[in-house]
Amino acid sequence: MDWLTDNKIPIGKTAKSIFEWLKDAGEPFFDALSAVMETLIEAILWVLQSPHPLVTIAGFVALTWVLQRSWKTCLFVFLGFLFILNQDYWEETTESLTLVLSACVVCMAVGMPIGIAAAHRPRLFAAMRPVLDLMQTLPTFVYLIPAIVFFGIGMVPGLIATVIFVLPAPIRLTHLGVSSTPKPLLEAAQAFGATPRQTLWKVELPYALPQIMAGLNQTIMLSLSMVVIAALVGADGLGVPVVRALNQVNPALGFEAGFVIVVVAIMLDRMLRVDN
């Protein structure tokens, strides 16, 4: 079998060449993208960290009431944040929330239009499906390599790697929601003289809203799953103490940070549930 291994397909060398070419040719683009991402991260981090923690917590509780209209969910969110304060992980939590919220902004801003376009063009979705499958099945650590190559170390490469990993979820669920709009609704809209734009905004998107919200929920959950991995490229947040605990074989530190991540995930899930 030596003849087979001696003539292996140069996948790794080809990828390296592509990355090097992209880094040289696209340096202005990547610098501009990095500046935009840094601005977004700094803005969200300022909103979360500048006020007193209790003010920020009150804001999340108020948002929970607007979304869920449930005092039980609001109480759970309030107690969850108090637990985070008690464990002295407020700064790390806000940094992780910044990464998650930034990923949500980017993924929904990019994923929803792509999902809508794919729902209206079946051939486009058929061409995109292998790419989406690759993005979801490729080991997440692999995304860190081009992120470091193009953006260096810090929050930006962590955000970019998170976006690449998470982006298929809003695309698929937006596509599912829009493409499953019942034909009688579309025919009724056309019969009343609705333009394609009016049909999209007044029929398809309202019908697809539960799926779009589910896509947002999945985006948040998947972004949280990248918190620890993003810490490996210098992203701040709850992943940092987890990585430190792993290096030090410190179960107490690891369990504390891991439990806080679980609490944050459950709070965000309860805030955005669509079945209440």
Disulfide bonds with the S-S distance in Angstrom:
none
